[in-house]
């Protein structure tokens, strides 16, 4: 499944500017506000930050944000968008320890198979301070699916799906407590 992640990175590198414009006005303000209200501190990891849309919102609300994404071209878009710390990093390889009050991972695991998802969630757990909050979303379903969208120049992206029960089990395996 390594090829699916390489494929996703390659695709996002090719369509970074198009993708940045596509998601620009799709701000998830309700979810971001809920996330902010749960935090005990001000330091956030925007994991899979893409073009920095959500990072910008969080920064404007007074948070210190580190945005990471495996796509070099999406990180370039994020740096154009707002003044923050943006780094090219693979979520499977992050080594942060007790550093963040919150991790925002909106759609960040959609291209990760179950083994990679578990590894990433363990990394997130280690990166969070005690009482830290992880806010994430995933695609619901059962099978991986390759999608080619006209608006993304028909470049392929493979999406992995999880049932609610399956994802809750993975979260419990990686020591997370589900609060909402």
C-alpha positions in Angstrom: 0.0 0.0 0.0 3.1 2.2 0.1 2.4 2.9 -3.5 -1.0 4.5 -2.6 0.7 7.1 -0.4 3.4 7.8 -3.0 0.6 8.2 -5.5 -1.3 10.6 -3.2 1.8 12.7 -2.6 2.6 12.8 -6.4 -1.0 13.7 -7.2 -1.1 16.5 -4.6 2.3 17.8 -5.9 0.8 18.0 -9.4 -2.5 19.6 -8.4 -1.4 21.7 -5.4 -2.5 25.1 -6.8 -5.8 23.7 -8.1 -6.5 21.9 -4.8 -5.7 25.1 -2.8 -8.3 27.0 -4.8 -10.8 24.2 -4.6 -10.8 23.9 -0.8 -10.3 27.6 -0.1 -13.9 28.4 0.7 -14.8 25.1 2.3 -13.9 26.2 5.8 -15.2 23.9 8.6 -15.8 26.8 11.0 -18.2 24.8 13.3 -15.7 22.0 13.7 -12.8 24.3 14.1 -14.6 26.3 16.8 -15.6 23.1 18.7 -12.0 22.0 18.5 -10.7 25.3 19.9 -13.2 25.2 22.7 -11.8 21.9 23.9 -8.1 22.9 24.1 -6.3 23.6 27.3 -3.5 25.5 25.6 -2.6 27.3 22.4 -0.2 25.0 20.5 -1.6 23.0 17.6 -0.3 20.5 15.1 -2.3 20.8 11.8 -1.5 17.3 10.6 -2.0 17.0 6.9 -2.4 20.8 6.6 -2.6 20.8 2.8 -2.7 24.4 1.6 -3.0 25.8 5.1 -6.7 26.8 5.0 -7.4 25.6 8.6 -4.0 26.7 9.9 -4.8 30.2 8.8 -8.1 30.2 10.7 -6.4 28.8 13.8 -3.5 31.4 13.6 -6.0 34.2 13.2 -7.7 33.0 16.4 -4.4 33.3 18.3 -3.1 29.8 18.2 0.5 28.8 17.5 0.3 26.3 14.7 2.8 23.9 13.1 1.4 22.7 9.8 2.8 19.5 8.3 2.0 17.7 5.0 3.9 15.1 2.9 3.3 17.2 -0.2 6.1 19.7 -0.8 3.9 21.7 -3.2 1.0 21.9 -0.8 3.4 23.2 1.9 4.4 25.9 -0.6 0.8 26.9 -1.0 0.4 27.0 2.8 3.4 29.3 3.2 1.9 31.6 0.5 -1.5 31.7 2.4 -0.4 32.6 5.9 2.5 33.3 8.2 3.0 30.1 10.1 5.5 27.2 10.5 4.9 24.7 7.7 7.1 21.6 7.2 7.2 18.8 4.7 6.7 15.7 6.9 5.3 12.2 6.5 2.7 11.6 9.3 4.1 8.0 9.7 7.4 9.4 10.7 6.7 12.3 13.0 8.7 12.1 16.3 7.1 14.8 18.5 6.8 14.1 22.2 4.3 15.8 24.5 4.4 19.0 22.4 0.9 19.9 21.3 -2.3 20.9 23.1 -4.2 19.7 20.1 -3.9 18.0 16.8 -6.2 18.9 13.9 -6.3 16.1 11.4 -9.2 16.9 9.1 -9.3 14.2 6.3 -5.6 13.6 7.0 -5.9 9.8 7.1 -8.0 9.2 4.0 -5.1 8.0 2.0 -3.7 5.7 4.7 -4.3 2.0 5.0 -5.1 0.5 8.4 -1.5 -0.3 9.4 -0.4 3.2 8.5 -3.4 4.7 10.2 -2.5 2.9 13.5 1.1 4.0 13.2 0.0 7.6 12.6 -2.4 7.6 15.5 0.4 6.3 17.8 2.5 9.2 16.6 -0.3 11.6 17.3 -0.8 10.1 20.8 2.9 10.7 21.6 2.8 14.2 20.2 0.0 15.3 22.4 0.5 16.8 25.9 -1.5 15.2 28.7 -5.2 16.1 28.2 -4.4 17.0 24.6 -7.2 16.8 22.0 -7.1 15.0 18.7 -9.8 16.2 16.2 -10.0 14.0 13.1 -12.2 12.9 10.3 -12.2 9.8 8.1 -14.2 8.4 5.2 -16.9 5.9 6.2 -17.2 2.7 4.2 -15.5 -0.6 3.7 -13.1 -0.8 0.8 -10.3 1.3 -0.7 -11.4 3.2 -3.8 -9.4 4.9 -6.4 -11.0 8.2 -7.6 -10.2 10.4 -10.5 -11.9 13.8 -10.4 -12.2 16.1 -13.4 -11.5 19.2 -11.2 -8.2 17.6 -10.2 -7.1 16.9 -13.8 -8.2 13.2 -13.5 -5.1 12.5 -11.3 -5.7 9.3 -9.2 -6.2 9.3 -5.5 -6.9 6.2 -3.4 -9.2 6.7 -0.4 -9.4 4.2 2.4 -12.7 3.8 4.2 -13.5 2.7 7.8 -16.7 1.7 9.6 -17.4 3.7 12.7 -16.9 0.7 14.9 -13.6 -0.2 13.1 -12.3 3.3 13.5 -13.3 3.5 17.2 -11.5 0.2 17.8 -8.3 1.6 16.2 -8.6 4.7 18.3 -8.9 2.6 21.5 -5.9 0.4 20.4 -3.8 3.5 20.1 -4.8 4.7 23.6 -7.3 7.4 22.6 -10.4 8.1 24.6 -13.4 9.1 22.5 -15.2 12.1 23.9 -17.5 13.1 21.1 
